[in-house]
Amino acid sequence: MTDARLRFDDPQFGFTTPAARFFTVDFDDNVIFGIRMSPQIEPLLLDDALKVALDLQNQWREGGWRMAGRTRYPPFADTPEWRAQLRDVNRGGSVYWKAGKKHQVTMHMYRFKYDRRPDEERYLITLSISKPWTPFAEDGDEGDLIELDPSIPLTLLFPSGTRRTDKVNL
């Protein structure tokens, strides 16, 4: 019930998120292997959601993170094209960033039905951080998505049976 802020304390790749209500730490035998969170207190207006996404991307860029799969998953930007895509309830957007072979983060943003403010267009951002789990080719500066290796376990942000319009406790 308390707000939490992630300070990813890596000497090279560190970053800090805004306060969050949804924050989970995945661990096995007292070893953390992943974090899932929504870096916001409640679903945000589009302008505010874009500010959060752009700030995080700037922190990653300045910290040496690299875009992964840029062709298929271009970085969020405050452009008419991105705004139109995010407003489309069936599309939203996703980006992938990698910190060498140490870490990977994926950020999703999509329109969200928020019962507390039903007359407003609201957006939800989710992050997943872990060791690299999505295989990207290493050729070129950014790399492209390659076929999934079945031996790499997948981390689902939305378990089967849930939809993006489902309610989330914020």
Summary of the structure (lengths in Angstrom):
residues: 170
radius of gyration: 15.8
end to end distance: 8.9
largest distance: 46.4
contacts: 463
relative contact order: 0.19
helix: 15%
strand: 31%
